[in-house]
Amino acid sequence: MPDHDTISARISPACPAATQRVLTAAWAHDVAAVKALLDGPDKARVQDPATGETPLHAAIRACGAPADDDDDAADLDAARKTVRELLMWGAIWNDVDDRNETPGCVARRLGRAALYALCVEAGVRAEMLFGLLGGYEELDSGEEEEGDEEEGDEEYMEVDAPTGADAEAVVVNAEDGDEAPELVDIEGRGQNGAVQEEEGEARFQPPADDTAVDVNSEAYLRSNLTYSDGKLVDDDGNGVMMAWETDIMRQSVDALLPGKEPGKRILNIGFGMGIIDTMFAETKPARHHVIEAHPGVLEHIASPTSKFGKTWEESGPEPGAFRICRGKWQEVCQQLLEEGQIYDAIYFDTFGEDYSQLKMFFTEFIPGLLDSDGVFGFFNGLGADRLICYDVYTKVAELHLADAGMDVDWRVIDVDMSKLAEAGKDEWEGVKRRYWTLDKYRLPVCTFLG
């Protein structure tokens, strides 16, 4: 076990005695002691003020990496029970420590697939509950994890994983049963879900992230945009769209329009750099509508160098067939519904909006806008700067799509990370924050059930 993963390195001399007792019991996988110490959700969420170690981190980290032949099956079972107990008492699945790792990140790094799956499941439950209570947690925090995801042992089976033949498996142990409901204290949550301790007590501060940004739709629509060097950025240096997405766009078009038959009806929400709309136009659609709200993008579209200006709109097979719909998609889509517009292919890729807006789109607008045999897709960048967040939002989206009467096939695409690996360099030069750090992209292909 690396020195930084030892109990002496993770439980510091500054750790309060009460916190130390919980961390030590979790590290020892002493389920009875953990149960005795957990008399409220705050106890499951404590953190060492110096290292940020939580009981979840400790229970997972103590397992170490799997050995070839001497893994203690009883201890692994105790570790799973400890993690379950902590989650039942409200342990936070995505708290980060001083190494910017969540408990799930530690499980993945150590190759503990079953414990990683428990963290993903906890994240899905939490996000579904937060959605019911009126808000989704921001999951795209932190730096990328190092190393490739380890495959599970033969004792694991796939359960509730993202579907599709090539989807990466989220696994749980075949012997595990249903989990108890997670207790969530919304009022007691602070940054990264950390419990707020009493004034005067030492409190862990997550690692500072100089690239962290808080971009919302209104701020984005007021921002100035710059098109340059294969990227579109706002005046704060946030990447809105980048040329590295081109292969993803191409494969998305192939999925939305199998065979690229001419004469299809297409709706795209979010023009950006015009990458996917250029590809859509090449298929010679019968109808091609684009929704865009940003004044800077609309000015770019209207410029003489644009392929989608007035001349393009007038070139449609009939009046209104090719159209730039100016305005917020929430308002424009309502107008399209009132017009009775129906599409064979719909793509969604906006900026500065949280997951709740995407969910609203496919639950409230897709049923009325998409033809019964149509295909819907979206840019799947949800939580894409940390694998566990990406896994959580993949499952959350899948569940909500099912609620909307849709099936989703996740097609896994390799992402060339040779120029995307380091912030501030190569493709990221001039971009304040990397919004993508993963070497696999899950492309959603959504169709109506039945």
N, C-alpha and C positions, 0 to 999 in steps of 0.2 A: 504494500500500500504506500503511495507517495506520502512524503512527510506532511504535505498540506491537507491530507485526508485523515490524519490521525486524530484521535480524541483530544490529545494534548494541544494540538494546533487549532482545533475547532472550538473548544470550550476555554475561554480566556480567563486569566486571573481577575479581570474586571467583571466577570459574569456574576450577577446576584445569586445568592444561595438558592432561592426558590426556583429561578430559571435553570440553574445548574442541575437541580434534582430532576426536573422534567427532561432536560437534554440527556442526562446520564441514563435515565430509565429507558428513554427511546433508543439510545445507542445500544444498550444491552438487550433490546427487544424483550424487556421485562413487561409483558402485557399487564400482569396483575398490578405492578407498581404504577404503570402509566394510567390505568383506570383509576387507581386510588388518588393520583395527583390531579386528574382532570375533573375539577368541580365546576368548570365554566369554560366557555369558548376561548376566553383570553388566555387560559393556561396552554391550550394547544397551539397558540400563535406567538408565544414568547420568542424572543431572539436574543442571542448573545450580543451585547452592545458593541463589541469590537469586531466580531467575525460575521454577524448576521445569521449565525446558525440557528435554524428552527428545529423543533422536534422532528418534523418531516425530513429535513436535510439529514439529521443525525441518524434516524432509523434506516434511511436508504444508504447513506455513506458508510455506515458500519459494516455493510455486507461486503464491501470491496468488489473487485472484479471477479467474475466466475473463474474458478480453478478447473483444471482438466478433470480431476478425479476425486477431489476431496471437499467439494461443497457440502456443507452440512444442511441436509434437507430439512431437519427440524428447525434450524435457525432461520432458514429462508421462509418457512411457514410462519414462524414467530414474527419475522420482519413484516410479512404481508398483514398479519393480524394487527401489528402495531400501527402500521400505516393506515389501515382501515379504521382503527379506533381513533386515531388523531383526526382523520378526515371527518368522522362522525361528529366529533366535538368542534368542528369548525376550523381546522388547520387550513391555512391558505396555500393553495396549490401552486401559486406563481410568485410567492415571496422570493426576492433575490438576496443572496448573501454577499460577502465582500469580494467574491470572485465573479460576481454577476451571474450566478447560476441559480436557477429555481431547483426545487427538489427533483422535478422531472428531468432537468438538464443533467443533474448528478446521476440519476438512474440511467439515462441514455449513455452518458460517458463511461459508466462502469459496465455497461452491457446487461443491465438488469431489466429485461423486457417486461416482466410481469409487474414490477414496481412502477415502471414508466407508464404502463397501461392504466394503473390505478390513478396516477396523477392526471392523465388525459381524461379519464372518466370523471374525476372530480372537477376538472375544468369545464367539461361539458355541462355537468349538473349546475355548477355555479353560474355559467353564462346563460343557461336556459332560465334559471331563477331570476337573475338580474334583469333579463328581458321582460319577464312577467311583472317585475316590480318597477319597470319603467326606464331602465338604462343598461347599456352594455359596458363592460369594463374594457379599457384600452389594453390590448394584448400585444401591441407591437413595440415592446420595450427591450432594450439591451443589445448586446453585441452577438454576433453569430457564434454558435457552438463549434468547437473544433472536433475533427474526426468524423468518420462515417458512422452511421447508425449500425449498431450490432444486431445481428439476427438472433432470434430467441432459440432456446434449446428445444428438443423434440417434445418436452413436456408441455409446451405451450400450444394453444389452439387459437385460431382467429375467431374473434367475437366482436360484433358491432364495429367492424373496421370500415373505412371508406370503401365503397364498392368499386367494381371494375377489375378486369383481369390483371392489370399491371399495378394496381394500387398498393402502396406500402402498407404492410399489415400493422394494425394496432392489436396487441395480443394480451390475453389474460390467461391465467392458469386454468386448466380444465377443471380443477377441483373447486375453484372459487364459486360461491353462490352470489345472490343478489346483495347489494350493499345497502346499508342503512342510510336514511336520508341525511344529507349534510346540513348541519346547523350553520346559518349565515347571519351574522350581525352586521347589517348594512351601516348603522350609525357608528360602529366602532372601528371602521376601516379607514386607514390612512393611505399614504403612498404605497403602491404595490400591495395593498390589502393589509399592511402591517397594523397591528393593534396599537391604539394610542395609549401610551402609558401615563401614569399620573405625573403631573408637573414636578420637575426636580429629579426624576429618575433618569438614569442613563438610557439613551435610546439609540438604536442602530440607525445609521443613515446610509441608504443604498448608495452604491458607487455613482458619482456624478457623471452625467452624460452631456457633454457640451453640445452634442448634435440634437438633443431632444427638442422637439417642436410641438406646438399645439396648434394645428391648422384646422379650422372649421370652414364650412362651406361659404359663409358670409365673408370671412376674411380672405378666402381664396378669390372670390368673385371681385373683391376690391383691389386685389394685388395686380402689379404689373408683371407681365410675362415676357420671357426672352426665348426666342428660338435660335439655338446655335449649337454647333458641334454635335449634332445627333441627339439633342436633348431639349426638353422644354422645362424651364425652371421659373419659379415665381421670384419676386424681388427679395425674398429672404433666403434664396438659394435652395429651396425645397424642390426636389425632382418631381415634376408633374407627370412626365412621360419621357421615356428614353428609347433610343434606337435598338438597344439590346432586346427589347420586347418583340422585335419584328418576327422572329421565328414562332413565338407563342401566338402572335396575331395570325400568322399564315396557317398554323395548325388549327386555330380556332375557326377560321373561315372554312377549312376543309371539313371540320366537324359539323358546322352549322349548315353548310351547303354541300352535302355529299355529291361528288361528281361535278360540282359547280355548274349545275344546269342553268341556262339563261332563263329569264322571265320570272325570277323569284321576287317576292315582296320582302324588303329588308328594312329594319329599324335599328339604328345605332345611337346609343345614348353616351355622349362624350366624344367630341371630335379629336381633341388633343393635337397630335402631330399629323393626323389624317392617315396613319399607317393602315389601319384596318379598313377605313372607308375607301382608300385607293384599291385595296384588294377586292372589296365588295363590288366596286364600280367595274372592275375588269370582268366580272361574271355576267355583265349585261342584264342587270335586274329590270323587272317591269316597274318596280317601285323601290325607291331608295330615299328614306327619310333619315335625317341626322338631327339630333337634338343637342344644342350647345347654348350655354348661358354666359360664358365668360366674354366680356367685351373685347379683350385682347385677342382671343381665339377667333371671334367673329370678324374682327378687323383683318386678321390674317387670312381668313377664308375669302374675304371680299377683295383682297389685294390682286393685282394683275398677274402675279406669279402663281396664284392658287388654281388648282384643278376643279375647285368646287364653288366657284363664284356664280355670278348671274348667268354666264354662258352655259355652265353645266346645268343649272336649274331649268333653263329654257330648252335644253336638249332632250328632255324626257319624252317618252312615247306619247304622253298626254299631259295637259296642264296639271301641275302639282305632283307629278309622278316623282320627280327629283326635287327635293326640298330641304333647305336648311331651316329647321324649326328653332327660332330664337327664343330663349327663355329657360327657366328652370324646368327640369324634366317633370317635377311633381305637377306643375300646372299644364305643361304641354301634353303630357300623357293623358290628362283628364280631357283635354280638347280632342285628342285623337280618338279616345273612347266615344266621345259624343258624336264624332264624325263617322263612327263605325269602321274605322281603319282596322284591318287584320293583316298580320305579317306571317311569313313563312320562317323567318329567321330574325331573332332579336339578340343584340349584344349590349352589355351594360358595363361601362368603365368610366366612373366619375372620380373626382378628386376632392378631398376635404370633407368627406361624409363618413359617418360611422356605419357600423354594420346594420343598425336599425333601419337605415334608408334602403339598403339593398334588400333587406327582408321585406320591407313595405312594398318594394317594387315587385318582387315575385309573388307576394301573397295578394296584393290588391290590384295590380295592373296586368301581370302576365296572363291571368285567366281570361281577361277580356280582349287583349291585344294579339295573343299568339294563336295561330290556327291550330286546330285539333291535332294536326300532323306536323306542326312546326317544331323548331328546335330553339332553345334559349341557352345563352352562354354569358359568362361575365369574367372580367379579369380577376382571377383568384389570388389576390395579394393580401388576403386577410391574415394578419399576424405573421407575415412572411419574413420577419427578421429573427425569428426564434422557432425552432422546429416544433416544440411542444405547443406553442400558440397556434401554429399552422395546423397541427393535428386537431386541436380543440375546435377551431373555427370550421375546419372541413366537416367535422361531425355535426356541429351546430347547424351549419348551412344545410346539410343533408336532411336533418330532422325537420327543419322549417320548410324545405322544399317538398318533403313528403306531406306536410300539413297543407301545402298549397296544391296538392294533387299531382306532384311531379316526381319523376324518377331521375336520378342523376348517375351518369357514368363518368367516373374520374379516370381520365387518361393521363398517365404519368409521362412527362416530357423531361428529358435531360436538359439542364441549364449549364451552358459553358461558363464556368466560374473563373476562367483564366484571366479575364479582364474585369471581373466583378468582385474579387476577393478582398480588396483593401480599400478602406474609406479614403477619399481624397486623391486616389490614383486611378489611372486608366479611365474606364467609363464613368467613374464617380468624381473625376476631377471637376471642381467647380460646383459640385452638388453637396449641400450641407449634410444630408443624412441618407444613408443607405436604406432604402425601403425593401430591399431584397437581399437575402444572404444564403439562400438554400440552393442546393444543386439539383433539386427535383421540383417540377411545377406540376400541380394537379389541375388539369384542364377539365372544367365541368361541362358536360353535355347533357342538357336537361330536356326531357320530353314528358308529356302528360302520361300518367299511369293508365294502363289498359289500352 
